[in-house]
């Protein structure tokens, strides 16, 4: 049993020592907004925040982050108020199929926390998520819009 | 005002019979049909529309949403004619089983070939119009006034003379009892208020908060999870596997053979199933295909370039004779590799089987194809089968004609009757069990007379036929020929060539491989656009002419191809020099009845680091139903197309695909994304074009042509990573 703190709630999960955080979140805690895309830390669909930093949850064992503050896409909004990145994503109609977007949004939210007014170069460096629909043009526009939002 | 129409002269109006009086009479028959109700009890107003008492408008969509925006676009088409309040619109998928029961009341479910809107716009608009007419008639009946004095707008019927008003929700029950009108007139496009507008997508919110349920996310009571491994050599079989080695691992419930070629582990969680499967010793009978390699396939294709026998796809004049007598000839050989779709959501399906019912939940591009797979794999009759469609995490052609994952899920579930089993493929399984972009080589020979006029062109394709593997019946009708191979260079139809050459021969030496081919977004236009559009630049150079000017000489009979070419030439500023250090290329093509062109500006550092700064893309799809979504599909198409050009090849060694994940099969990131400017040309006409696929094919040739301008190097084989060239 390990204790995970996800979106402010504590969960006791029964997983073996190698189970990635991604699958503990999805299958034990039951939060499926965090996606599996590759399992090898390439695509970023599984991105969550650990103590505010964006981490690819498919490639970190759940036990390693026991007790740390984990935030998933389901916990990004404050109650009914969407995070400014989520709102910008809606305003700019970023998602197409949407499968990669949880990870994309979590990466963008972490970027804006670190760099409130990111340049294009900052975005290029921080946003390494794969999107096969090709929403990058809207992703960039939405990040700049979210940066402008108070 | 709408229900007393003048007969329009315009050809896009469906049905030539008069409407109005006869219709009203029909609607007033005292005994209408039985009301059909949606699951919540709300009445259907025809098969496409359900109106709830609270005025919610439910629009039925049978094409699948996989990111392309089709549910929003199709809803716009219905809503336009329905005259409903867009803010009250929601959509729902009828099930394939329901469709079978109702004699395919909603038509074709297939969502491929960029056909969602272009092949159903007429009947879904008619569905909306018929529902509006029934709602108006119901209101008129309630007031005892002629329907011709009533009008509908924003989900309200108004009686003009008395200014009485009633909402759709209030008259829906009465409308549902009316006979649907037989003759339905559609609006003139000039009257459109919802079609052609950048309406917000209906499915965005749940995609930003994690609530959207994909097939991967499905949860059913008592559900178990399965991981699968199929013989990595296509055509190979399971010889044996050692259940005892994993049976006692935590969570493992069952280890099963799936068909004759795969093994699955069923466990409490998918992670347990996957890790157990990795530890399961499996012996394969790999068969003779284990000897095949990329090199051996390439040799077979190469021989086809000069083979005597070939299927003719397009012929004008006598190209061989013209080439024999040419004053100057140029020749080039191109090649295009196997590629995987790599949907972000790997293949999956969830099945529950009992002797009385087989149900499948699946992200599918074709609910009817899934349904057929359920029937075949379960052995149950249609009335005991059902498919529940789930929105897809990408499709790109992998999830339509091919339902292998559905079959597998059922074959597993049949071994555990009553237990829902969710089968998820790992990314590795997804990579090595694809239905790959066909492999193709192409030899092009062009001949000129002494005055540098092009006198003949021979384009010899050699490679794999998709239809031979997927739709062999079509080949039988065609005496062995695969007509799809000629997409983009055909002599007519939705993929016709956009040039008139005095002597032309396009032919195909079919060389099939054991690697299963599939419909990869854009299908055969991808390689054909590289072949013809790069060679057009080679011909232009041989003739000492500008690539755009050279193309224009042969496009007089193709004004819509020419219009998009001119649009991108103007957009990129072709008549003026490119910005210092940048170089330009263009390409154009007709595909899926749309006309597309791209012009790009690139720079190249160190001879191999390519930066694509800017792409101007033009699309003439006839009518632009949702321009905002078209822009997104077009800019996204360059991610798909440029990833394929620079990074993607599935190679074969020992009969199996070598690339197993994104680390060896890369895809573009945001840093590599060019600025895309989309020009939408609305050419109108009777035939509507598609959006999801056409633009992809012009990405690669436009960039390859620019790369030549920048470096003097013609690159004729894809992907560019094999030449040490990278996208930065």
Interface residues (C-beta under 8 A of the other chain):
Chain A: X15 X16 X18 X19 X20 X23 X26 X27 X28 X30 X31 X32 X33 X34 X35 X36 X37 X38 X39 X40 X42 X43 X45 X72 X73 X74 X76 X77 X82 X86 X89 X90 X93 X94 X95 X96 X97 X98 X99 X100 X101 X102 X105 X123 X124 X125 X127 X128 X129 X130 X131 X132 X133 X134 X135 X136 X137 X138 X139 X140
Chain B: X66 X67 X68 X69 X200 X201 X203 X204 X205 X206 X207 X208 X209 X210 X211 X212 X213 X214 X216 X217 X219 X225 X250 X269 X270 X271 X275 X342 X343 X344 X345 X346 X391 X392 X393 X394 X395 X396 X424 X426 X427 X628 X629 X632 X633 X635 X636 X637 X638 X639 X640 X661 X662 X663 X667 X668 X669 X670 X671 X673 X675 X676
